[in-house]
Amino acid sequence: MTATQTEPNFPEDQIDSPVAEGADEYAGYESYFSTQDTEKHYLPDGKQYVVLKYMSERDRVALDRAARQSTTIDSKTRDMKIDLDDTARRHESLKAAMVGWHLVRIEYGANGRRVKEIPFSQTELLRWLDDANPNAVDDIYKRIRQMNPWLGGEENIEDLKEQRDDLTKRIAELEDEEARKGHSERN
């Protein structure tokens, strides 16, 4: 080892040198250690994006602690009440997975339109979450859930069918409402 090279702090930090193609005794192995792999997720305008990382077990523990459910059991009636805070879980997921972005703030005033690129920081992320377009938050959270399937929880076929039926009902209601609006505009 030369004077400029340093010994790794831990044996596991020592990475063997790359192996020639075809001679890899670890071919087919998969790494189960956390990676810092990231993806750019573009927002609907196709110009702005957020940088999302694949979450680790450390992120999962922090998320579970931050979005902890409270459970209350009534000793007389033996009824159990579980408070689920979906907003906290969604926000904590965004805070854990978002590691960068290219976002601009557009303001309109007496002097016209002003555009300012907002540098990413945890402080700006918290400000953005308070003032963000809910559709953008939902879009980003959906991508985070796709990247980290364990966020989906223990869904089963019956749960998914129920969600599908609810969506079908909501679509029908919106179509009826739009039809009524169109009918009333013609009269």
Protein Blocks (a to p, Z undefined) as FASTA:
>chain_A
ZZkbccdfbfklpccddddehiamkgoiacfbdcfbdcddddfkomaccddddddfklmm
mmmmmmoccddddfklopacddddfklmmmmmmmmmpgbdcdddddddfkopaddddddd
fklmmmmmmmmcfklmmmmmmmmmmmmmmlnopadfklmmmmmmmmmmmmmmmmmmmmmm
mmmmmZZ
